[in-house]
């Protein structure tokens, strides 16, 4: 499997051999540079593709599920305007979802989080700060950020969240270490809607519906009117296909809370 550990297992001995060849036989620098370039490329691509499981193992789909279920997930809430709209739609179509919450937004709108819980959805950790520098934080800083959100949610709602999705879906060795130390259950996605980009509603709806099948995990954001409109149409499509949206814990038959 293409993972950071496996790549390093091959890369490090190869680099040593190349350097020795350079010293003893004046082996061309070109090969050493090429090797390093490949390593850097894999590291960068792996960081931005949580689905690769390059640095850590995350849950992306459960295609072995028996029922015709998928899991809709929302990142970056709670949002004062759009999260209540999402909740109304989920109720109308009898769907359940998982909300990956940002701590500093939980602090501002705990009443919305209480409503999410009351309606039987799952809540999860999506960092406290959602810092733009998330991929550059030290291990201790990542741990501090994850714990801050986890502790906040525990204090406000007496819930110890297990599920974690990194900000921007970025992963690296430090984030992987923090997840391991904090014993979190990392969650990715199998279908990324790209609903925060400039893509049209039609294009996004097509993206998330064209190949949808049982076991998929869909990533949306409860942060815009565009997503609200897409969500209603998406729920109609799911109804027609007799696919049901459930929480991540239900789809993977695991525990959302410790
Ligand atoms: Zn996010």
Boltz pocket constraint, residues with backbone or C-beta under 6 A from the ligand:
constraints:
  - pocket:
      binder: B
      contacts: [[A, 75], [A, 76], [A, 126], [A, 130], [A, 166], [A, 167], [A, 168]]
      max_distance: 6.0
